[in-house]
């Protein structure tokens, strides 16, 4: 789904989605692609905290 996005644009999209508190399912799709690309260190740990509220 996100294959055409560069790593940088994917990371930017993820950060912006978290910042704007977009739909959790959309953020999970972005997270899955980040993990798939081996970029897990770029995930925002604040999402884990906010998902428990």
N, C-alpha and C positions, 0 to 999 in steps of 0.2 A: 504494500500500500504506500509506503513512504520511500521506496527504492530510489526515486528520482531526486530526493532531497540530499544535499551534501550533509556530512556529519555536523558541520557548523550550523547549517540552517535547521537541522533536526533539533540540535541542542537549544538553539535560539527559540524555536517554536515551543519546545518543552518548557523552558524557563518562563516564556510569556504566558503560556497556558496556566502554569502554576500561579504566576503573579496575578492574573486576572480571575483566578478561581473558576476556570472553565469546567465543563462537564467532566466528572471523575472518569467516566468510561473513555473519553477522548484522551485524557492524560494517561490512562493505563495503556492505550494503544501506542502512544509516544514512548512510554517507558519500555514497553516490550521491544520496540524497534531499537531503542538505545541499548538495551541489554543484548539483543541479537547482534548488534554491531560491536559489542565488546567495549562499550563506552559507559559502563555502569557507574564509574566514578563520577560521572557528570550529573547523576540524578540528584534532585533536591530532597534532602532528608526532611525538610519541613512538610512535604506532602504526607509522609508517614504519620507525622504528628497531627496534621489537620484532618486526616481521614478518620481519626479516632474520636473526633468531637461530635 
